[in-house]
């Protein structure tokens, strides 16, 4: 990484800001990448979400679709809000007011769906004895961390952009986020953000670090190939005809005679 970039960041940020918004994010990203490589090389057969549908399906029937649908919408909203600069959306003809109005209400719907589904999944894991006994250490780490990340994001949006005066996170949090990936960290951009947004960003970093060691790895095993897979044709197995015997009585396919 370019040394002058870090020197300029260090000159405009305190030691705590450098630790929180430069060191920890890069460490979490490194663990995310190296951890996935290690998990794939050491535990390919464990690359699954370990379904528990046979143990309980009523809560899972509604909780899983709500959680996954809400998660997809939330991820798409974060990609647009964090990775795409506001100048790009304005160049596409989307005003800042229109963007924030759509983002707030669509994000609220997605967040409610995700929280509802996650709550149902956590409830079935706690209330169903067989599932609770099958919960391993990675699940005990994942579910509280995932719940904290989601709840902090929803609380920050509600407190500042739904019931509050409004906060343009694309001028601060998004700038910090993009700076990490272009190797130009700007910790001062997020250091002045509201506390809820900072906590949401930190828990998200920790979630990325825990990702390769939990059931979240099944995200990379989506059965996309099934969309282009040819149909499977099942045929009924033909029953072999009974062979006649010398006496005219039928004989079974195994060759044994029926007792008179």
C-alpha positions as CSV (number, residue, x, y, z in Angstrom):
1,X,0.0,0.0,0.0
2,X,1.2,3.5,-0.8
3,X,3.0,4.9,2.3
4,X,2.1,8.6,1.7
5,X,-1.6,7.7,1.7
6,X,-1.3,6.3,5.2
7,X,0.8,9.3,6.3
8,X,-1.9,11.7,5.2
9,X,-4.5,9.6,6.9
10,X,-2.5,9.5,10.1
11,X,-1.9,13.3,10.0
12,X,-5.7,14.0,10.0
13,X,-6.9,11.3,12.3
14,X,-6.3,10.2,15.9
15,X,-4.8,6.9,16.9
16,X,-8.2,5.6,18.0
17,X,-9.7,6.5,14.6
18,X,-6.9,4.8,12.8
19,X,-7.4,1.7,14.9
20,X,-11.2,1.6,14.5
21,X,-11.6,2.7,10.9
22,X,-8.3,1.5,9.2
23,X,-6.7,-1.3,11.1
24,X,-9.8,-3.2,12.2
25,X,-11.5,-3.1,8.8
26,X,-8.4,-4.3,7.0
27,X,-7.8,-7.1,9.5
28,X,-11.4,-8.2,9.1
29,X,-11.1,-8.1,5.3
30,X,-7.9,-10.2,5.5
31,X,-9.6,-12.7,7.8
32,X,-12.5,-12.8,5.4
33,X,-10.4,-13.7,2.4
34,X,-7.9,-16.0,4.1
35,X,-10.6,-17.7,6.1
36,X,-12.6,-18.6,3.0
37,X,-9.5,-20.1,1.4
38,X,-8.8,-22.1,4.5
39,X,-12.4,-23.3,4.9
40,X,-12.6,-24.4,1.3
41,X,-9.4,-26.3,1.5
42,X,-10.1,-27.9,4.9
43,X,-13.8,-28.3,5.1
44,X,-15.5,-28.6,1.7
45,X,-18.0,-31.1,3.1
46,X,-19.0,-28.7,5.7
47,X,-19.7,-25.9,3.2
48,X,-23.4,-26.0,3.9
49,X,-26.1,-24.3,6.0
50,X,-26.9,-27.7,7.8
51,X,-30.7,-27.6,7.3
52,X,-33.0,-28.5,10.1
53,X,-36.2,-28.7,8.2
54,X,-36.9,-32.3,9.3
55,X,-36.8,-31.2,12.9
56,X,-39.2,-28.2,12.6
57,X,-40.8,-26.7,9.5
58,X,-43.6,-24.4,10.5
59,X,-41.4,-21.5,11.7
60,X,-38.9,-22.3,8.9
61,X,-41.6,-22.1,6.2
62,X,-42.2,-18.4,6.9
63,X,-39.0,-17.3,8.6
64,X,-36.5,-18.5,5.9
65,X,-38.1,-16.7,2.9
66,X,-38.7,-13.5,4.9
67,X,-35.1,-13.4,6.1
68,X,-33.5,-14.3,2.7
69,X,-35.7,-11.9,0.7
70,X,-35.1,-9.1,3.2
71,X,-31.3,-9.9,3.2
72,X,-31.1,-9.7,-0.6
73,X,-32.9,-6.3,-0.7
74,X,-30.7,-5.0,2.2
75,X,-27.5,-6.1,0.4
76,X,-28.6,-4.5,-2.8
77,X,-29.4,-1.3,-1.0
78,X,-26.0,-1.3,0.7
79,X,-24.2,-1.9,-2.6
80,X,-25.9,1.1,-4.2
81,X,-25.6,3.3,-1.2
82,X,-22.0,2.5,-0.3
83,X,-20.2,1.6,-3.5
84,X,-21.9,4.1,-5.9
85,X,-21.0,7.8,-5.5
86,X,-23.9,10.3,-5.3
87,X,-22.5,12.0,-8.4
88,X,-23.2,8.8,-10.4
89,X,-26.9,8.6,-9.4
90,X,-27.3,12.4,-10.1
91,X,-25.8,11.9,-13.5
92,X,-28.3,9.1,-14.1
93,X,-31.1,11.6,-13.5
94,X,-31.9,10.5,-9.9
95,X,-32.1,13.5,-7.6
96,X,-30.8,13.3,-4.0
97,X,-34.2,13.7,-2.5
98,X,-35.7,10.9,-4.7
99,X,-32.8,8.6,-3.9
100,X,-33.0,9.1,-0.1
101,X,-36.8,8.8,-0.1
102,X,-36.7,5.5,-2.0
103,X,-33.7,4.2,0.0
104,X,-35.4,5.0,3.3
105,X,-38.7,3.4,2.6
106,X,-37.5,0.4,0.6
107,X,-34.8,-0.2,3.2
108,X,-37.3,0.0,6.0
109,X,-39.5,-2.6,4.3
110,X,-36.5,-4.8,3.6
111,X,-35.2,-4.4,7.2
112,X,-38.6,-5.3,8.7
113,X,-38.8,-8.4,6.6
114,X,-35.2,-9.4,7.5
115,X,-35.7,-8.8,11.2
116,X,-39.0,-10.7,11.2
117,X,-37.5,-13.6,9.5
118,X,-34.4,-13.6,11.6
119,X,-36.5,-13.4,14.7
120,X,-38.5,-16.4,13.7
121,X,-35.3,-18.4,12.9
122,X,-33.8,-17.5,16.2
123,X,-37.0,-18.3,18.1
124,X,-37.3,-21.8,16.5
125,X,-33.6,-22.5,17.4
126,X,-34.2,-21.5,21.0
127,X,-37.7,-23.1,21.5
128,X,-37.2,-26.3,19.6
129,X,-35.1,-28.7,21.8
130,X,-33.7,-30.8,19.0
131,X,-32.5,-27.7,17.0
132,X,-31.2,-26.0,20.2
133,X,-29.1,-29.1,21.0
134,X,-27.7,-29.2,17.5
135,X,-26.5,-25.5,17.6
136,X,-22.8,-25.4,17.4
137,X,-20.3,-22.7,18.6
138,X,-20.3,-21.0,15.3
139,X,-24.1,-20.5,15.3
140,X,-23.9,-19.2,18.9
141,X,-21.5,-16.5,17.6
142,X,-23.2,-15.9,14.3
143,X,-26.8,-15.3,15.4
144,X,-26.1,-12.6,18.0
145,X,-23.6,-10.8,15.8
146,X,-25.9,-10.9,12.8
147,X,-28.8,-9.7,14.9
148,X,-26.8,-6.9,16.4
149,X,-25.7,-5.7,12.9
150,X,-29.2,-5.8,11.5
151,X,-30.8,-4.1,14.5
152,X,-28.2,-1.3,14.6
153,X,-28.7,-0.6,10.9
154,X,-32.5,-0.4,11.3
155,X,-32.2,1.7,14.4
156,X,-29.8,4.1,12.8
157,X,-32.1,4.5,9.8
158,X,-35.2,5.0,11.9
159,X,-33.5,7.4,14.4
160,X,-31.9,9.7,11.8
161,X,-33.8,9.3,8.5
162,X,-37.3,8.2,9.4
163,X,-38.1,10.0,12.6
164,X,-35.1,12.3,12.7
165,X,-34.0,15.3,10.6
166,X,-32.2,13.1,8.1
167,X,-28.5,12.2,7.7
168,X,-26.6,11.9,4.4
169,X,-24.4,8.8,5.1
170,X,-23.2,8.9,1.5
171,X,-21.1,12.0,2.3
172,X,-19.3,10.3,5.2
173,X,-19.8,6.5,5.7
174,X,-19.8,5.8,1.9
175,X,-16.6,7.8,1.4
176,X,-14.8,5.9,4.2
177,X,-16.1,2.5,2.7
178,X,-14.9,3.2,-0.8
179,X,-11.6,4.6,0.5
180,X,-10.8,1.2,2.0
181,X,-11.0,-0.6,-1.3
182,X,-9.1,1.9,-3.4
183,X,-6.4,1.9,-0.7
184,X,-7.0,5.5,0.2
185,X,-8.4,5.2,3.7
186,X,-10.2,8.2,5.1
187,X,-11.0,7.5,8.7
188,X,-12.0,11.1,9.3
189,X,-14.9,10.6,7.0
190,X,-16.7,8.2,9.4
191,X,-15.2,9.6,12.6
192,X,-17.8,12.4,12.6
193,X,-20.8,10.1,11.7
194,X,-23.5,9.4,14.4
195,X,-22.7,6.7,16.9
196,X,-25.4,4.3,15.6
197,X,-23.8,4.4,12.1
198,X,-20.4,3.8,13.6
199,X,-21.5,0.8,15.7
200,X,-23.3,-0.6,12.6
201,X,-20.1,-0.3,10.6
202,X,-18.0,-2.0,13.3
203,X,-20.4,-4.9,13.8
204,X,-20.5,-5.4,10.0
205,X,-16.7,-5.6,9.9
206,X,-16.8,-8.2,12.7
207,X,-19.5,-10.1,10.8
208,X,-17.3,-10.2,7.7
209,X,-14.4,-11.6,9.8
210,X,-16.7,-14.3,11.3
211,X,-18.3,-15.1,7.9
212,X,-15.9,-17.9,6.6
213,X,-16.2,-19.8,9.9
214,X,-20.0,-19.9,10.0
215,X,-22.9,-21.2,8.0
216,X,-22.8,-18.0,5.9
217,X,-20.4,-19.7,3.6
218,X,-23.3,-21.4,1.9
219,X,-24.0,-18.0,0.2
220,X,-21.2,-18.9,-2.3
221,X,-22.8,-22.3,-3.0
222,X,-26.0,-21.0,-4.6
223,X,-27.3,-23.6,-7.0
224,X,-27.1,-21.3,-10.1
225,X,-26.3,-24.3,-12.3
226,X,-29.8,-25.7,-11.7
227,X,-31.2,-22.9,-13.9
228,X,-29.6,-24.4,-17.0
229,X,-29.7,-28.0,-15.9
230,X,-31.6,-30.3,-18.3
231,X,-34.7,-32.1,-17.1
232,X,-34.4,-35.4,-15.4
233,X,-36.7,-38.1,-16.9
234,X,-37.9,-40.8,-14.5
235,X,-39.2,-44.0,-16.0
236,X,-41.0,-46.9,-14.3
237,X,-38.9,-50.0,-14.1
238,X,-40.4,-52.8,-16.3
239,X,-41.4,-56.0,-14.4
240,X,-39.8,-59.0,-16.0
241,X,-42.4,-61.5,-17.4
242,X,-42.7,-64.8,-15.7
243,X,-41.1,-67.6,-17.7
244,X,-43.2,-70.7,-18.4
245,X,-42.0,-74.1,-17.0
246,X,-42.0,-77.5,-18.7
247,X,-45.2,-78.4,-16.9
248,X,-46.9,-75.3,-18.1
249,X,-46.9,-73.6,-14.7
250,X,-45.3,-70.1,-14.5
251,X,-41.9,-69.7,-12.8
252,X,-40.7,-66.6,-11.1
253,X,-37.8,-64.5,-12.5
254,X,-35.5,-65.9,-9.9
255,X,-35.9,-69.4,-11.3
256,X,-37.5,-70.9,-8.2
257,X,-40.7,-73.1,-8.6
258,X,-43.8,-72.5,-6.6
259,X,-44.6,-75.4,-4.3
260,X,-47.6,-77.5,-5.3
